[in-house]
Amino acid sequence: MSLGNHLFHARKKRGLSQEEVAGKLGISRQTVSKWETDETLPDIRQSKRLAVLYGLSLDELVEFDIDVKEIQEAIERTSEEVTDKIDWTKAWSGKYPILARYQGEVDTACYALELDKLLWDLEKKYGYGELDSFLVLKDILASVWKGRKKRRSGDPDRGAANRDNR
């Protein structure tokens, strides 16, 4: 996301028009428009005033790559009913084609049985509910994946924490 686009979204999030921002900063509406279309950049003083006006830190205001924050906000806004309607396999298979084809290649029943045993173990041993057990197992899988990536990249740590837990 460009700085201009970020400025546009920050202004909209605060419910302000370009005219209102211009009035509060003592500048023209066209100046605000030029910032939001990346024709020009606000100077550091104007950036600080924009940050205050938009309720952001200066770092947040000039942060161009806010994809992670946007994703987190989208997750928080999404209801469980909507989440249940999403075919996550289909949604992610565009990026990861294996998700569209593995079910015809892999004996999923044997893996499902082993995973179900792990879920039951988490539920019994730690008193977690079904969803919490699933989320813990998902997080453990993500940790294992990160450890493997470290080992492949030649990280000196080489995923030692993951090996020690085996």
Accessible surface in RSA format (square Angstrom, percent):
REM  Atomic radii and reference values for relative SASA: ProtOr
REM  Chains: A
REM  Algorithm: Lee & Richards
REM  Probe-radius: 1.40
REM  Slices: 20
REM RES _ NUM      All-atoms   Total-Side   Main-Chain    Non-polar    All polar
REM                ABS   REL    ABS   REL    ABS   REL    ABS   REL    ABS   REL
RES MET A   1    72.19  37.4  19.38  12.8  52.81 125.7  33.02  28.1  39.16  51.9
RES SER A   2    46.76  39.5  34.34  45.8  12.42  28.6  36.42  77.5  10.34  14.5
RES LEU A   3    15.83   8.8  14.49  10.4   1.34   3.4  14.49  10.2   1.34   3.6
RES GLY A   4     0.10   0.1   0.00   N/A   0.10   0.1   0.00   0.0   0.10   0.2
RES ASN A   5    59.60  41.1  56.45  54.6   3.15   7.6  10.90  26.2  48.70  47.1
RES HIS A   6    14.22   7.8  14.22   9.9   0.00   0.0  13.52  13.9   0.70   0.8
RES LEU A   7     3.39   1.9   3.39   2.4   0.00   0.0   3.39   2.4   0.00   0.0
RES PHE A   8    69.96  35.0  69.96  43.3   0.00   0.0  69.96  42.4   0.00   0.0
RES HIS A   9    83.91  45.9  80.52  56.0   3.39   8.7  53.48  55.1  30.43  35.4
RES ALA A  10     8.82   8.1   1.33   2.0   7.49  17.0   7.71  10.9   1.11   2.9
RES ARG A  11     9.43   4.0   9.43   4.8   0.00   0.0   0.00   0.0   9.43   5.7
RES LYS A  12   110.74  54.0  96.01  58.9  14.74  35.1  46.58  41.9  64.16  68.3
RES LYS A  13   150.71  73.5 114.57  70.3  36.14  86.0 101.89  91.7  48.81  52.0
RES ARG A  14   128.99  54.2 102.03  52.0  26.95  64.2  17.89  24.4 111.10  67.3
RES GLY A  15    63.77  78.6   0.00   N/A  63.77  78.6  35.79  98.2  27.98  62.7
RES LEU A  16    28.58  15.9  24.38  17.4   4.20  10.5  25.84  18.1   2.74   7.4
RES SER A  17    41.33  34.9  35.28  47.1   6.05  13.9  36.43  77.6   4.91   6.9
RES GLN A  18    33.67  18.8  31.63  23.1   2.04   4.9   8.19  17.4  25.48  19.3
RES GLU A  19   105.02  60.3  95.73  72.4   9.29  22.1  56.80 109.9  48.22  39.4
RES GLU A  20    84.02  48.2  75.61  57.2   8.41  20.0  34.08  65.9  49.94  40.8
RES VAL A  21     0.00   0.0   0.00   0.0   0.00   0.0   0.00   0.0   0.00   0.0
RES ALA A  22     4.91   4.5   4.88   7.5   0.03   0.1   4.88   6.9   0.03   0.1
RES GLY A  23    60.97  75.2   0.00   N/A  60.97  75.2  38.33 105.2  22.64  50.7
RES LYS A  24   118.70  57.9  93.70  57.5  25.00  59.5  48.00  43.2  70.70  75.3
RES LEU A  25     9.76   5.4   4.22   3.0   5.54  13.9   4.38   3.1   5.39  14.5
RES GLY A  26    68.47  84.4   0.00   N/A  68.47  84.4  37.83 103.8  30.64  68.6
RES ILE A  27    41.46  23.6  19.13  14.2  22.34  53.8  29.82  21.5  11.64  31.6
RES SER A  28    53.45  45.2  40.20  53.6  13.25  30.5  42.46  90.4  10.98  15.4
RES ARG A  29    84.78  35.6  80.38  41.0   4.40  10.5  18.73  25.6  66.06  40.0
RES GLN A  30    97.91  54.7  97.17  71.0   0.74   1.8  44.14  94.0  53.77  40.8
RES THR A  31    42.33  30.1  40.93  41.5   1.40   3.3  19.70  26.5  22.63  34.2
RES VAL A  32     1.69   1.1   1.69   1.5   0.00   0.0   1.69   1.5   0.00   0.0
RES SER A  33    29.49  24.9  29.44  39.3   0.05   0.1   3.72   7.9  25.77  36.1
RES LYS A  34    89.75  43.8  89.62  55.0   0.14   0.3  33.86  30.5  55.89  59.5
RES TRP A  35    12.45   5.0  11.12   5.4   1.34   3.1   6.61   3.5   5.85   9.5
RES GLU A  36    18.45  10.6   7.10   5.4  11.36  27.0   5.70  11.0  12.75  10.4
RES THR A  37    81.72  58.1  56.92  57.7  24.80  59.1  63.70  85.6  18.02  27.2
RES ASP A  38    70.82  49.6  44.08  43.9  26.74  63.2  26.17  61.6  44.65  44.5
RES GLU A  39   119.12  68.4  84.72  64.1  34.40  81.9  36.69  71.0  82.43  67.3
RES THR A  40    62.05  44.1  53.59  54.3   8.46  20.2  59.63  80.1   2.42   3.7
RES LEU A  41   123.88  69.0 101.04  72.3  22.84  57.4 101.04  71.0  22.84  61.5
RES PRO A  42    16.00  11.7   2.89   2.6  13.11  47.7   3.63   3.0  12.37  76.9
RES ASP A  43    80.94  56.7  67.30  67.0  13.63  32.2  43.35 102.0  37.58  37.5
RES ILE A  44   111.49  63.4 104.30  77.7   7.20  17.3 106.21  76.5   5.28  14.3
RES ARG A  45   180.23  75.7 178.21  90.8   2.02   4.8  61.82  84.5 118.41  71.8
RES GLN A  46    31.73  17.7  31.73  23.2   0.00   0.0   8.82  18.8  22.91  17.4
RES SER A  47     7.24   6.1   7.24   9.7   0.00   0.0   0.75   1.6   6.49   9.1
RES LYS A  48   119.00  58.1 117.22  71.9   1.79   4.3  60.99  54.9  58.02  61.8
RES ARG A  49   109.94  46.2 103.90  53.0   6.04  14.4  44.89  61.3  65.06  39.4
RES LEU A  50     1.84   1.0   1.84   1.3   0.00   0.0   1.84   1.3   0.00   0.0
RES ALA A  51     3.99   3.7   3.99   6.2   0.00   0.0   3.99   5.6   0.00   0.0
RES VAL A  52   122.61  80.7 106.58  96.5  16.03  38.6 111.68  97.0  10.93  29.7
RES LEU A  53    34.95  19.5  24.57  17.6  10.39  26.1  29.64  20.8   5.32  14.3
RES TYR A  54     7.20   3.4   2.05   1.2   5.16  13.4   0.33   0.2   6.88   8.5
RES GLY A  55    50.13  61.8   0.00   N/A  50.13  61.8  21.56  59.2  28.57  64.0
RES LEU A  56    41.84  23.3  29.43  21.1  12.40  31.2  32.19  22.6   9.64  25.9
RES SER A  57    58.55  49.5  44.10  58.9  14.45  33.3  51.19 109.0   7.36  10.3
RES LEU A  58    55.14  30.7  48.64  34.8   6.50  16.3  48.64  34.2   6.50  17.5
RES ASP A  59   113.67  79.6 108.83 108.3   4.84  11.4  29.68  69.8  83.99  83.8
RES GLU A  60    72.66  41.7  68.68  52.0   3.97   9.5  27.75  53.7  44.91  36.7
RES LEU A  61     0.90   0.5   0.90   0.6   0.00   0.0   0.90   0.6   0.00   0.0
RES VAL A  62    61.05  40.2  54.75  49.6   6.29  15.2  54.75  47.6   6.29  17.1
RES GLU A  63    79.17  45.5  75.51  57.1   3.65   8.7  22.74  44.0  56.43  46.1
RES PHE A  64   101.70  50.9  98.56  61.0   3.14   8.2  98.56  59.8   3.14   9.0
RES ASP A  65    96.80  67.8  83.18  82.8  13.62  32.2  31.05  73.1  65.75  65.6
RES ILE A  66    22.71  12.9  19.23  14.3   3.48   8.4  22.71  16.4   0.00   0.0
RES ASP A  67    72.10  50.5  71.09  70.8   1.01   2.4  21.28  50.1  50.82  50.7
RES VAL A  68   106.10  69.8 104.96  95.0   1.13   2.7 105.47  91.6   0.62   1.7
RES LYS A  69    82.17  40.1  80.06  49.1   2.12   5.0  63.36  57.0  18.81  20.0
RES GLU A  70    60.59  34.8  55.89  42.3   4.70  11.2  30.64  59.3  29.95  24.5
RES ILE A  71   103.25  58.8 101.15  75.4   2.10   5.1 103.24  74.3   0.01   0.0
RES GLN A  72    98.28  55.0  96.64  70.6   1.64   3.9  27.08  57.6  71.20  54.0
RES GLU A  73    46.58  26.7  45.72  34.6   0.86   2.1  22.51  43.5  24.08  19.7
RES ALA A  74    40.00  36.8  38.57  59.5   1.42   3.2  39.39  55.5   0.60   1.6
RES ILE A  75   118.62  67.5 109.24  81.4   9.38  22.6 112.18  80.8   6.44  17.5
RES GLU A  76   145.92  83.8 109.37  82.7  36.55  87.0  48.99  94.7  96.94  79.1
RES ARG A  77   176.53  74.1 141.12  71.9  35.41  84.3  78.84 107.7  97.69  59.2
RES THR A  78    54.93  39.1  33.44  33.9  21.49  51.2  20.18  27.1  34.75  52.5
RES SER A  79    48.81  41.2  36.42  48.6  12.39  28.5  42.55  90.6   6.26   8.8
RES GLU A  80   124.07  71.2 112.98  85.5  11.10  26.4  39.48  76.4  84.60  69.1
RES GLU A  81   118.39  68.0 113.79  86.1   4.60  11.0  60.46 116.9  57.93  47.3
RES VAL A  82    75.09  49.4  75.09  68.0   0.00   0.0  75.09  65.2   0.00   0.0
RES THR A  83    48.59  34.6  46.93  47.6   1.66   4.0  37.57  50.5  11.03  16.7
RES ASP A  84   109.57  76.8  76.61  76.3  32.96  77.9  31.70  74.6  77.88  77.7
RES LYS A  85   170.58  83.2 134.98  82.8  35.59  84.7  89.73  80.8  80.85  86.1
RES ILE A  86    61.86  35.2  46.38  34.6  15.48  37.3  51.95  37.4   9.92  26.9
RES ASP A  87    84.34  59.1  69.67  69.3  14.67  34.7  35.70  84.0  48.64  48.5
RES TRP A  88   124.85  50.1 120.46  58.3   4.39  10.3 114.68  61.1  10.17  16.5
RES THR A  89    55.72  39.6  51.45  52.2   4.28  10.2  23.14  31.1  32.58  49.3
RES LYS A  90   153.44  74.9 141.66  86.9  11.77  28.0  88.49  79.7  64.94  69.2
RES ALA A  91    64.96  59.7  26.35  40.7  38.61  87.8  39.00  54.9  25.96  68.8
RES TRP A  92   118.86  47.7 118.64  57.4   0.22   0.5 105.06  56.0  13.80  22.4
RES SER A  93    19.97  16.9  15.03  20.1   4.94  11.4   0.85   1.8  19.12  26.8
RES GLY A  94    71.34  88.0   0.00   N/A  71.34  88.0  44.81 123.0  26.53  59.4
RES LYS A  95   139.90  68.2 111.91  68.7  27.99  66.6  70.62  63.6  69.28  73.8
RES TYR A  96   104.35  48.7 102.92  58.6   1.44   3.7  74.07  55.7  30.28  37.3
RES PRO A  97    82.95  60.5  79.91  72.8   3.04  11.1  80.88  66.8   2.07  12.8
RES ILE A  98    78.10  44.4  76.72  57.2   1.38   3.3  76.72  55.2   1.38   3.7
RES LEU A  99    55.89  31.1  53.12  38.0   2.77   7.0  53.12  37.3   2.77   7.5
RES ALA A 100    79.27  72.9  40.24  62.1  39.03  88.8  47.41  66.8  31.86  84.4
RES ARG A 101   129.04  54.2 120.10  61.2   8.94  21.3  55.31  75.6  73.73  44.7
RES TYR A 102    61.15  28.6  61.15  34.8   0.00   0.0  32.00  24.0  29.16  35.9
RES GLN A 103   116.36  65.1  95.80  70.0  20.55  48.9  30.93  65.8  85.43  64.8
RES GLY A 104    79.36  97.9   0.00   N/A  79.36  97.9  40.23 110.4  39.14  87.6
RES GLU A 105   112.52  64.6  71.73  54.3  40.79  97.1  45.17  87.4  67.36  55.0
RES VAL A 106    61.01  40.1  48.62  44.0  12.38  29.8  53.43  46.4   7.57  20.5
RES ASP A 107    96.28  67.4  80.77  80.4  15.51  36.7  41.31  97.2  54.97  54.8
RES THR A 108    56.68  40.3  53.99  54.7   2.69   6.4  22.75  30.6  33.93  51.3
RES ALA A 109    71.69  65.9  59.70  92.1  11.99  27.3  66.55  93.7   5.14  13.6
RES CYS A 110    61.41  46.5  55.07  61.4   6.34  14.9  37.92  96.1  23.49  25.3
RES TYR A 111   134.53  62.8 133.83  76.1   0.70   1.8  85.74  64.4  48.79  60.1
RES ALA A 112    55.71  51.2  47.49  73.3   8.22  18.7  51.72  72.8   4.00  10.6
RES LEU A 113   102.87  57.3  98.79  70.7   4.08  10.3 102.34  71.9   0.53   1.4
RES GLU A 114    94.09  54.0  93.63  70.8   0.47   1.1  41.68  80.6  52.41  42.8
RES LEU A 115    71.53  39.8  71.53  51.2   0.00   0.0  71.53  50.2   0.00   0.0
RES ASP A 116    65.69  46.0  64.66  64.4   1.03   2.4  14.62  34.4  51.07  50.9
RES LYS A 117   113.12  55.2 106.06  65.1   7.06  16.8  71.19  64.1  41.93  44.7
RES LEU A 118    90.00  50.1  89.18  63.8   0.83   2.1  89.39  62.8   0.61   1.7
RES LEU A 119    34.94  19.5  34.94  25.0   0.00   0.0  34.94  24.5   0.00   0.0
RES TRP A 120   132.24  53.1 132.22  64.0   0.02   0.0 117.19  62.5  15.05  24.4
RES ASP A 121    64.60  45.3  60.03  59.8   4.57  10.8  18.56  43.7  46.05  45.9
RES LEU A 122    19.38  10.8  19.38  13.9   0.00   0.0  19.38  13.6   0.00   0.0
RES GLU A 123    34.88  20.0  28.26  21.4   6.62  15.8   7.95  15.4  26.93  22.0
RES LYS A 124   161.42  78.7 129.00  79.1  32.42  77.2  83.28  75.0  78.13  83.2
RES LYS A 125   135.29  66.0  99.90  61.3  35.38  84.2  61.53  55.4  73.76  78.6
RES TYR A 126   128.80  60.1 100.75  57.3  28.04  73.0  68.20  51.2  60.60  74.7
RES GLY A 127    65.70  81.0   0.00   N/A  65.70  81.0  31.93  87.6  33.77  75.6
RES TYR A 128    85.37  39.9  76.44  43.5   8.93  23.2  40.73  30.6  44.65  55.0
RES GLY A 129    43.18  53.3   0.00   N/A  43.18  53.3  37.58 103.1   5.61  12.6
RES GLU A 130   137.18  78.8 127.04  96.1  10.13  24.1  42.58  82.4  94.60  77.2
RES LEU A 131   115.72  64.4 108.72  77.8   6.99  17.6 112.42  79.0   3.30   8.9
RES ASP A 132    76.36  53.5  74.36  74.0   2.01   4.7  11.83  27.8  64.53  64.4
RES SER A 133     0.00   0.0   0.00   0.0   0.00   0.0   0.00   0.0   0.00   0.0
RES PHE A 134   112.31  56.2 112.06  69.4   0.25   0.7 112.06  67.9   0.25   0.7
RES LEU A 135    80.77  45.0  78.67  56.3   2.10   5.3  79.03  55.5   1.74   4.7
RES VAL A 136    47.88  31.5  45.07  40.8   2.81   6.8  47.74  41.5   0.14   0.4
RES LEU A 137    17.25   9.6  17.25  12.3   0.00   0.0  17.25  12.1   0.00   0.0
RES LYS A 138    99.65  48.6  96.92  59.5   2.73   6.5  73.85  66.5  25.80  27.5
RES ASP A 139    87.14  61.0  84.42  84.0   2.73   6.4  13.30  31.3  73.85  73.6
RES ILE A 140    81.86  46.6  79.85  59.5   2.02   4.9  81.79  58.9   0.07   0.2
RES LEU A 141    99.61  55.5  95.51  68.3   4.10  10.3  96.04  67.5   3.57   9.6
RES ALA A 142    39.31  36.1  31.26  48.2   8.05  18.3  38.41  54.1   0.90   2.4
RES SER A 143    53.34  45.1  48.04  64.1   5.30  12.2  27.24  58.0  26.10  36.6
RES VAL A 144    61.60  40.5  61.03  55.2   0.57   1.4  61.13  53.1   0.47   1.3
RES TRP A 145   134.77  54.1 133.61  64.7   1.16   2.7 120.46  64.2  14.31  23.2
RES LYS A 146   134.81  65.8 133.19  81.7   1.62   3.8  76.85  69.2  57.96  61.7
RES GLY A 147     2.52   3.1   0.00   N/A   2.52   3.1   1.91   5.2   0.61   1.4
RES ARG A 148   127.09  53.4 126.12  64.3   0.97   2.3  14.54  19.9 112.55  68.2
RES LYS A 149   101.59  49.6  98.02  60.1   3.57   8.5  46.13  41.5  55.46  59.1
RES LYS A 150    85.65  41.8  83.60  51.3   2.05   4.9  45.32  40.8  40.32  43.0
RES ARG A 151    52.40  22.0  45.16  23.0   7.24  17.2  17.68  24.2  34.72  21.0
RES ARG A 152   153.47  64.4 115.36  58.8  38.11  90.7  80.69 110.3  72.78  44.1
RES SER A 153    91.56  77.4  50.60  67.5  40.96  94.4  53.01 112.9  38.55  54.0
RES GLY A 154    49.38  60.9   0.00   N/A  49.38  60.9  26.35  72.3  23.03  51.6
RES ASP A 155    43.65  30.6  37.68  37.5   5.96  14.1   7.62  17.9  36.03  35.9
RES PRO A 156   131.67  96.0 100.34  91.5  31.33 113.9 109.64  90.5  22.03 136.9
RES ASP A 157    64.84  45.4  49.27  49.0  15.57  36.8  35.55  83.7  29.29  29.2
RES ARG A 158   113.91  47.8 113.91  58.1   0.00   0.0  37.16  50.8  76.75  46.5
RES GLY A 159     3.41   4.2   0.00   N/A   3.41   4.2   3.41   9.3   0.00   0.0
RES ALA A 160    33.33  30.6  33.23  51.3   0.10   0.2  33.33  46.9   0.00   0.0
RES ALA A 161    67.80  62.3  60.57  93.5   7.23  16.4  65.79  92.7   2.00   5.3
RES ASN A 162    29.15  20.1  24.19  23.4   4.96  12.0   6.42  15.4  22.73  22.0
RES ARG A 163   103.46  43.4  91.97  46.9  11.48  27.3  42.87  58.6  60.59  36.7
RES ASP A 164   116.38  81.5  83.91  83.5  32.47  76.8  30.75  72.4  85.63  85.4
RES ASN A 165   125.69  86.7  91.47  88.4  34.22  82.4  30.06  72.4  95.63  92.4
RES ARG A 166   193.97  81.4 125.71  64.1  68.26 162.5  93.22 127.4 100.75  61.1
END  Absolute sums over single chains surface
CHAIN  1 A    12550.0      10451.9       2098.1       7377.9       5172.1
END  Absolute sums over all chains
TOTAL         12550.0      10451.9       2098.1       7377.9       5172.1
